[in-house]
Amino acid sequence: MDINRRLRGESVSCDKEKKLLEIKQYVEKEGYVLVVDEKVKCYKNLMLICPNGHKIKMAWKSFEKGNRCPFCRVLKNKGRN
């Protein structure tokens, strides 16, 4: 499937009918990069790259609820000890 067509606003299957472009913009505001594959669904794991370069898979719902890179979270917690 043409990724550019999806980025222009083709709907993504989920409860709120989030569009791929909206998801992309949301993750980019948080400093993440969305790696787009052929079919992105809200309950499927999205491939993301965090601001520190970690490649992670995370469900859209989890990201939307505030969950972020687990590697960065571990590193941050280790720094507190």
C-alpha positions as CSV (number, residue, x, y, z in Angstrom):
1,M,0.0,0.0,0.0
2,D,1.2,3.5,-0.7
3,I,2.4,5.0,2.5
4,N,1.9,8.5,1.4
5,R,-1.8,7.9,0.8
6,R,-2.0,6.5,4.4
7,L,-0.2,9.6,5.7
8,R,-2.7,11.9,4.0
9,G,-5.5,10.6,6.2
10,E,-6.7,7.1,5.5
11,S,-8.5,5.9,8.6
12,V,-6.9,3.5,11.0
13,S,-9.2,0.9,12.5
14,C,-9.9,1.7,16.2
15,D,-12.6,2.9,18.5
16,K,-12.1,6.5,17.8
17,E,-11.2,6.2,14.1
18,K,-7.9,7.8,14.6
19,K,-6.2,8.6,11.4
20,L,-2.6,7.6,10.7
21,L,-1.6,11.2,10.2
22,E,-3.0,12.1,13.6
23,I,-1.2,9.2,15.3
24,K,2.0,10.3,13.5
25,Q,1.7,13.9,14.6
26,Y,0.9,12.8,18.2
27,V,4.0,10.6,18.5
28,E,6.2,13.2,16.8
29,K,5.1,15.9,19.4
30,E,6.5,13.5,22.0
31,G,9.8,13.2,20.1
32,Y,9.1,9.8,18.8
33,V,9.2,8.6,15.1
34,L,6.5,6.3,13.8
35,V,7.8,3.6,11.5
36,V,4.9,3.0,9.1
37,D,4.1,-0.5,7.9
38,E,1.4,-1.6,5.5
39,K,-1.4,-2.0,8.0
40,V,-1.5,0.0,11.2
41,K,-4.2,-0.9,13.7
42,C,-4.7,0.6,17.1
43,Y,-4.5,-2.7,18.9
44,K,-1.5,-3.9,16.9
45,N,2.0,-2.9,18.1
46,L,3.3,0.2,16.3
47,M,7.0,0.4,15.5
48,L,8.4,3.5,17.2
49,I,11.8,5.0,17.7
50,C,12.1,7.0,20.9
51,P,14.1,10.2,21.2
52,N,17.1,8.2,22.4
53,G,17.1,6.0,19.4
54,H,15.5,2.8,20.9
55,K,13.3,0.8,18.6
56,I,10.2,-0.3,20.4
57,K,6.8,-1.9,19.6
58,M,3.9,-0.5,21.5
59,A,0.2,-0.5,21.1
60,W,-1.4,2.8,20.1
61,K,-3.7,2.7,23.2
62,S,-0.7,2.3,25.5
63,F,1.1,5.2,23.9
64,E,-2.0,7.3,24.0
65,K,-2.4,6.5,27.7
66,G,1.1,7.8,28.5
67,N,3.3,4.8,28.3
68,R,6.7,5.5,26.7
69,C,10.0,3.7,25.9
70,P,10.6,0.9,28.5
71,F,14.4,1.1,27.9
72,C,14.5,4.8,28.8
73,R,12.3,4.1,31.8
74,V,14.8,1.5,33.1
75,L,17.8,3.7,32.4
76,K,16.1,6.6,34.2
77,N,15.3,4.4,37.2
78,K,18.9,3.1,37.4
79,G,20.2,6.6,37.5
80,R,18.2,7.3,40.6
81,N,19.8,4.5,42.6
